[in-house]
Amino acid sequence: MLFALFYVVAITILILHFTGFLARHNLEWLVLVLAVAVFPAVIYL
């Protein structure tokens, strides 16, 4: 369940990034937080 929630949040952040919403509201740091959150899983796999 937690993985599904993470994927929903990640996809939402990416959609908002590519539509320019994050840049307009100075929330681009969310993309970096998402990258840091994914990094340990990439190393583990």
HELIX and SHEET records of a PDB file:
HELIX    1   1 LEU A    2  THR A   19  1                                  18    
HELIX    2   2 PHE A   21  ARG A   24  1                                   4    
HELIX    3   3 TRP A   29  TYR A   44  1                                  16    
END                                                                             
